[in-house]
Amino acid sequence: MVIYHFTWAYSSRYPNDPAAIVDLRWGAYGVPLFFLVSGFVILMSAAAANRPSDFVISRAARLYPAYWLSLILGVAIAWMARVPDVPLSPVVIAANVTMVQRWFLVPNVLDVYWTLAVEMQFYALLFVALLITRCHITDKAVERASMAWLVVSLGVAIWALPASHNLDPQVVATPVKLALNATLAAYGPLFVTGMLAFLSRRRSKLHPMAIPSAAIAVVTTGLLQTWETAAWVGGICAVFLVVIMRQHTRVLLLAPIQWLGKVSYSLYLVHSIIGYAIIHALWPVVGLPLAILVATVVALVAAWASYELAERRVSTWARSSLLRFRDRAPRKHQDS
């Protein structure tokens, strides 16, 4: 995603600046991988919860500190550097504090935020499942919910095809956009495939629904986006499932990869606005390639700082504080 935003997305935002020598728009295909991993990790987190509030506190403490820090940083950089296409009205900024501004069709302050609102819908669904099942989400329940979500996603994608195929989501007609947002038709099959990958990993055997789920993810992507994108999604799903079923994948154990994994959330949040500002300011002085390199280094340093401050310190403090507050509450107000 970093190379995508520093090349293709940068050129779209600054059309009068020089374009990168190499077009790296394929970096955008990190988004399907992000949703696959989310399905795996979030179900794993839900499965470990003893109370529904355990899940809510764990996820909120994990996500919001780094997100709020990136929002403050993003607003400051966008205002000082006059980064184009960054909405900075007080109402939009206030709505973005919630992380779910997409639910109400409010613009994102930073372009990367849209995926987080999608992920929050998945959190909400799993929270409801935890309430209904009293924190006993069985494999059978996951399978039934997955089947229902796949059917709905495919049906909505077919219905929305004439109005949304290969269009920017921002220009899709509002009724269609609301239906797509409410059902997560474009991304639900990826979440489902991630959940089934979790079940597969736990069983040490590929779940029989995993490949059909990945196939539906490919089809819905082709219907709502392009068939070229769908082909990429198919390849990403295949590699993801292979890696999940392997006992170890050596390249993922390398120290630099492990470090990038730790700071990946913070890097995702802060890199684009930092890159846009630095590249635009430096390219007339040092040239575009070196400006991109400097932006990458600064983004990595900022991500590390955000990880150390927001993710390690503030998130840990927030989680322990919220748990203490919950445990001190009157019993009748606690979840079962």
C-alpha positions, 0 to 999 in steps of 0.5 A, spaced: 500 500 500 505 504 501 508 504 494 501 504 491 500 511 495 507 514 493 506 512 486 499 511 483 495 515 488 500 521 488 500 522 481 492 522 481 492 527 487 498 531 484 497 531 476 501 536 475 507 533 478 512 528 475 509 521 474 513 515 477 517 512 472 514 505 474 507 505 475 506 501 482 498 501 482 498 494 483 500 495 491 492 497 492 491 489 492 494 489 499 486 491 501 484 484 499 489 481 503 488 486 509 480 483 509 482 476 509 487 477 515 482 481 518 477 475 518 482 470 520 484 475 526 478 478 528 474 471 529 480 468 533 480 474 538 472 473 538 473 466 540 478 467 545 473 472 549 470 470 555 465 476 555 462 480 549 465 486 553 472 482 552 472 483 545 469 490 545 475 492 550 480 489 546 478 491 539 477 498 541 483 499 545 487 496 540 484 500 534 483 507 537 489 510 540 493 509 533 487 512 529 486 518 533 493 519 533 493 519 525 487 523 525 491 529 529 497 528 525 493 528 518 489 534 519 495 538 521 500 535 515 494 536 511 493 543 513 500 546 513 502 542 507 495 544 503 495 537 501 489 537 496 483 533 496 483 532 504 476 535 507 478 539 513 471 542 515 470 541 523 464 537 521 467 532 517 473 531 522 468 530 528 465 525 524 472 521 523 473 521 530 468 515 530 472 511 525 465 509 522 464 516 518 463 511 512 456 508 515 453 515 514 456 517 507 461 522 511 468 523 507 474 520 510 479 525 512 485 520 510 484 516 504 486 510 508 480 510 513 475 507 508 477 500 510 477 501 517 469 503 517 468 496 513 472 492 518 468 496 524 462 493 521 465 486 521 466 487 529 459 489 530 457 483 527 461 478 531 459 482 537 452 480 536 454 473 535 458 473 541 451 476 545 447 471 541 451 465 543 454 467 550 461 467 547 460 460 544 461 461 537 461 454 534 464 452 528 457 450 525 455 457 527 460 460 523 459 456 517 451 457 517 453 465 518 458 464 512 453 461 507 448 466 509 453 472 508 456 469 501 449 468 498 447 475 500 453 478 498 453 475 491 446 476 490 447 484 492 453 484 487 449 481 481 443 486 483 448 492 483 452 490 477 449 495 472 449 501 477 456 500 480 461 496 475 468 499 475 465 505 478 469 509 484 464 508 490 464 515 491 460 516 484 455 510 485 448 512 486 446 513 493 441 507 494 446 502 491 451 505 495 447 504 501 446 497 499 453 495 498 455 498 505 450 495 509 451 488 506 459 489 505 457 485 498 464 487 496 468 485 502 464 480 506 466 474 502 474 476 503 472 476 511 468 469 510 474 466 507 479 469 512 474 466 518 474 459 514 482 460 514 482 460 521 477 454 522 482 451 517 488 452 521 485 450 528 483 443 525 489 443 521 485 441 515 482 446 509 475 447 510 471 445 505 467 451 504 474 455 504 475 454 496 468 456 494 468 462 499 474 464 495 471 463 488 465 467 490 470 473 493 473 473 486 466 473 482 463 479 487 470 483 485 469 482 478 462 484 478 463 490 482 470 492 480 474 489 474 475 482 472 483 484 472 482 485 479 478 479 480 484 475 478 488 478 483 484 477 488 483 469 486 491 469 486 491 473 493 486 468 496 490 462 493 497 464 496 493 466 503 490 459 504 496 456 502 500 460 507 495 459 512 495 451 512 503 451 512 506 450 519 511 455 518 513 460 512 520 462 513 520 468 509 515 471 515 520 469 520 525 474 518 526 480 523 525 485 518 518 482 516 516 481 523 518 488 525 514 491 519 508 486 521 508 490 528 508 497 525 503 495 520 497 498 523 500 505 524 504 505 518 497 504 514 494 509 518 500 515 517 504 513 511 499 516 505 499 523 508 506 523 510 508 521 503 504 526 499 506 532 503 514 530 503 514 528 496 510 534 493 515 538 497 522 535 496 521 533 488 523 539 485 529 539 490 532 532 490 528 529 484 522 524 485 525 518 486 529 520 492 523 524 494 519 517 495 525 514 498 525 520 503 518 519 504 518 512 505 523 512 511 520 518 514 513 514 514 517 508 517 520 512 523 513 515 524 509 508 524 515 506 529 513 512 533 506 511 533 507 503 535 511 505 541 506 510 543 499 509 541 499 501 540 504 499 546 503 504 551 496 508 550 493 501 548 495 497 554 493 503 558 486 503 555 485 496 555 487 495 563 483 501 564 477 499 561 477 492 564 478 495 571 472 500 569 467 494 567 469 490 573 467 495 578 461 496 575 454 494 578 453 486 576 447 488 573 450 492 568 455 487 566 454 482 560 454 475 562 
